[in-house]
Amino acid sequence: MSFDEEWAAARATATANVSMRLNHVPVEPGGGGGGDLELNQDHIGAIGSEAYKLHTRLQTDGKHAATATTEAAGALTKESFASGAALLKAHTTWETQVKTLVAACANISNGLNYSLKSHAKDEQQLHADFTSSAIDQYLK
């Protein structure tokens, strides 16, 4: 089987298995619904922590072969091997991808930390507003 035939078969199989389902909250009398969005601070904190750990490790581990790779590419190029330029191009691509991953991990970690702090601040403000209002007297 040629590549084109195999690719066409794979696309046909994938297309046959695709379906669309729209998620929604069922309409209930009186409004309200059983939405499933939940903020679990422990889970979000754990994800943010892992993103930060990955960020830190990628900054060092992603560069551990940089010197050796650059030296090898230079030596190969000096000896007129075309693979020297290819190795240097692969190294440059690798560095770009590592930088992208490091930035993504930082964004995830920072975004989740901001969300947790913002949510906690909003909760404190709501608590302060309710406890200082006349509504609080009726809820007791």
N, C-alpha and C positions, 0 to 999 in steps of 0.2 A: 504494500500500500504506500502510495506516495505521500509526501508531507501535505500537499493540498487536499488529498482525499481524506487523510486522517484529521486535518484541521476542520474540514467541512463536517465530518461526522461528529467531532467534538462539539462544534457550534450547534449542530442540530440537536444533540443530546441536551446540551445546556439550555437551549431555547425551549425544549419540550418540558423541562423541569421548572420553568419560571412561572410564578403566579404572583398576583398582587392581592394584598389584604390591607385594608385601611383600618388602623386602630382608632377606636373612639371610646368615649365614656357613654354608657347607655343613658338615655334620657329618662330621668325618674321624676315623678311628680314632686313639685316643690323645689326643683333645682337640685344642686348637689349631685355628687356621683362618687363612684368608688375609684378615683384615680389611683394610679400605682406609682406615682413619683414620690420618692421618699428620700430625705436627706439623712444619711446615717453618718454621723461625724467620725465614728471609729473607722468605718470602711474608707471614707474619703481621706482621712488622715493617713491610713496605711498606704493607700495608693500614692498620695503625695510624697510620703517618706520613701517609698520604693523608687519613684521617679527621681527624687533627689539623689538616692544612692546610685542609680544607673547613670545619672548626669555626672556625678563625681568619678565613677569608674571609667566612663567613656572618655573623659578628658585625659586620663593617664593611659589606660589600656589601649585606647584607639590609636595612640601614637607610639607604642612601644617598638614598632619595627621601622619607624620613619628614617632614622639615621642609616640603618643597615640597607634599607631599600634604596635610598638616595645614593649611597656609595656603590651598591651593586649596579644600579642604572648607569651611573657615571663610568664605572669600569667597563661595562658592556659597550657603552657608546664609544669610549676611547679605543676599544679594540674593533670598532666598526661593525658591531652586531646591531641589527635592527631591533632586536629584543630590548636593548637598552632604552630606546625611546618609548617602546610599548610599556615597559615596566614603569618608567617615569610617569607616563600618562595614567596607568592604573593606580599608581600611588597618589597622584593629584586627585583623581576621581574619588579614591578612598578617603582622602582628607576632607574633601568637600562633603561627602556623605556623613562622615563622623561629626563634622561641625553642624550639619543639619539635625542630626539626631541629638546632639548635646543641646542645641537651641530648643528642640521640641520637648525634651525632658525638662528643661528649665521652665518652659511655658506651662507645662502640665503641673509641675510642682508649685510654681508661683500662683497659678490660677486656682488650684485647689486650696492652697493656703489662704489666698484672698477670700475665696468663697466661705471657708470656715470662719474666718475672722469677721467677715461681713454679716454672716448669718448670726453669729453670737452677738454682735453689736445690735442687730435688728431685734433679736430676742430680748436683750436687756432694755432696749427702748420701749418695746411693747409692754414689757412687765412694768416698767416705770410709769408708762402712760395709764395702764389699767389700775395700778395700785393707787395712783394719785387722783383718779376720777371718781365721780359719784357712782358709776357703774359698779365699782368694786364693792360698795356697800350692799348692793342687791345680790351679788354673787356669793356673799358669805352666808 
